[in-house]
Amino acid sequence: MRTFGTNEFLFIVYALQWTLTLTAIAFVGGGILGAALALLRISTSRTLRTLTSAYMQFIQGLPLLILMFICYYAPSLFGFELSAITAAAIALTINSAAFLGAIWESALRAIPKAQWESAEALAMHPLKVLRFVIVPQAVRLAMPSTVGFLVQIIKQTSIASIIGFIEITRAGQLVSNATFEPLKSFLAVAALYFIVCFPLTQISLWLEHRAAKRGSRA
Amino acid sequence: MRLKSLLMPLVGLAIAFGTTAASASSLDDIIARKKVMIGVDLSVPPFGVTNQQMQPDGLDVDVAKLLAKDLGVQLELVPVTGQSRIPSLQTGKVDFVVASFGIYTERALSVAFSNPYGGHKSVIIAPQGTEIKSLEDLKGKRVGVPRGTAHEKILSAAKIDGMELVRFDDDSTTLNALVAGQVDAIGTVNYIAAQLQQRYPDSKFEEKVTYLQSFYGVGMRRGDPDLLHWLNTVLFVHNQSGELGQIYEKWMKTPMPALPSF
């Protein structure tokens, strides 16, 4: 009779690397794509703005579970084989890009118009204005919610378990079914999520606090 | 016009790839690629589990190994879940599904089944004191079942007045709901019932009603009679030689029932 022991616990800990790998890919990929989306949203072309907005609304309205299924199974119908981790990484990237794009768009918009105008008055190229004037200020504003969203991504990777990818939630499920001790298995999973997420939420709070202090000084 | 002429080769490519993927399951293709992809579910003891060394193991895994050995190719185990068994076959993620895949009429519309390689009883388990002689006695009771299984289907189709069906993710959580008293009875396989007695010798649960004798086969894509014939041939041979029976007894701890065939 199997019981929940060291081996079982280590199996879950080992699976943590896949949760973290997925999170890293989704955050970096989603960050690059999200930055592009945010910039398109503040572009001068109305068509670009509308199209980008429609795309972001569509992705935000699509449950991640469905997106994951589409990314895993749809390419196979056309003969392209995606492994579970590739499909999960693509789905999480698309999903995080739409949300990070929205967070960063609002940060960019929060910079007073006077900043744009005065930079232009110095005959700076619009790209330079973005690079040296707008983005540095927007990054500071967006930091707390970005770190907060990172915590969301970590927890969302658990959805990859439905396509059979073994990250820590699926590992917990496997251990639970081998030992018939779901409580211990899932408590171990929850504890690991907490250990990873708690420091991040603390950093997010600290950043928010710091931003608020700077704001009041300005 | 320009967009169309740009897109057409892409569509052609997609179709070409699509058809190679669809025909890739035939016996010759598997032998040529020296690898067979078999879907197993490692969260359904004793069919698929992770062993002490945390490696895939179980009745289904042993049968999958047997098939790969007969093909003389390398075995690639692809993890599937109960719900992803049929989509994984249809989209070519796997050649076979060996994952306690019960042979039922609805599923036969989507996938092709081999002859059975094992079978088990589905039973209602409840504490000894509970009076349950037939499914009708479940009236007014909370009954736990694992989601997406034959237990769920049959018990909800039975339309028992006032019975509340409670769905759980898998066998482990269903069983624990019974132990914790969250449900009055559960629908499960006889193997789980044996586990329950072993794990909780004091709690006095017993098998109440057998509502289904089911058989499970190897699932594959439809439309490939050659491959299906190969499957049935090797299963026949291993059934006759007693190998299937040994695997069954090793995991189920009971002798294998006689296996009827199509």
Interface residues (C-beta under 8 A of the other chain):
Chain A: M1 R2 N7 E8 F11 F69 Y73 S76 L77 F78 G79 F80 E81 A84 S161 I162 I163 G164 F165 I166 Q173 L174 V175 S176 N177 A178 T179 F180 E181 P182 L183
Chain B: A14 A16 F17 G18 T19 T20 A21 L42 S43 V44 P45 V49 T50 N51 Q52 Q53 M54 V78 P79 V80 T81 Q83 S84 P87 T91 G92 K93 D169 D170 D171 S172 T173 L175 N176 Q195 Q198 R199
